[in-house]
Amino acid sequence: MIDILLYSGNIWLIIGLVLAILELTNGSLIFFLPTGASGMITGLILKLQENGSLPIFLNDWAGSLTLWAILSLILSLGLNYIVRRKETSDDINNY
């Protein structure tokens, strides 16, 4: 049952939306936003495969879960780099 759900594009879009909404409660931009965005991207790829607009890229639920994890890691590292880079203001407490 879980394998059918994890191979559905609609489920991945729902997972991505829920995780993006959870980002509003956390606000750290490190965990929920990248996982939500990668869930939405995974869902979009699966929906395009279901419609026939995209050739078969993900064959099973393990492939979609792996894509989701890799995209989450890449987006998390990218957002972490962007957020850390902008916070380079001089601290008044440095002696």
N, C-alpha and C positions, 0 to 999 in steps of 0.2 A: 504494500500500500504506500509506504513512504517513498519507494523508488518511483512510483507513478507521479506522486506529488512533486518530487524534486526535479522531474523532467518536464513539468508544465510551465509554460511561459507566464501564465496568469499568476501562478503561485509565487514565482520569482518577483513579479511586479508588485505583488502585495507585500512580500517580505521587504523589498526595497523601500516601499512607501512607509511601512511601519517603522523601519529603522531610521529613515529620514525624519519622521515625526518624533521619534525618541531623541533625536539630536536637539530638538527644541528644549527638552528638559535638561540635557546635559551641558551642551554648549562648548565642549572641549575641541571639537573638530578633529579628533584623533581616532575615535572608534566608530560611532554610529553613522556619521556622514559618509565616510568611505565605504563602509559595508552596505549602507543603503544605496549609494550610487552604483556600486558594483552589482548589487542585486537587481537594480533596474536595468543595467546594461545587459546582464545575463538574461533577464526576462525578455528584453527587446530582441536579443539574438535568437532566443528560442521561439519567440512569436514570428520572427521573420523566417525561420526554418519551417514552422508549421504552415505558413502561408505559401511557401515555395519561392519566396523572393531571394532567399539566401541558400546556397548549397549546404548540405549537411556538414556541419562543423562539430557539433556536439552529438555524440552517438547515444549516450546514456546519462543517468543521473550523476554518476561519478565524474564525468567530464564537465558537467555544468557546475558541480560543487567545486571542482578544482579550479575552473575558470573564475568562479566567484571569489575563492580564497586568494588567487594570484592578483586579481584586480583590486581586491580590498587592500592587500599589502602594498601594491604600487601606489594606489590613491592615498593611503595613509602616510606613506613615506613622503610623497609629493606635498601633501597638505602640511605635514610636519615641517618640511623644509621651508615652505612659503611662510608659515606662521612664525617660525623661529627667526627667519631672516628679517622680517619686518619689525621685530621687537629688539632692535639694536640701539635703543636710546641710552644716553648716559645716565647712570644712576647717581643720584645726589649723595648716596651713602658710601660711595667708594672713597677710601682715604688713601 
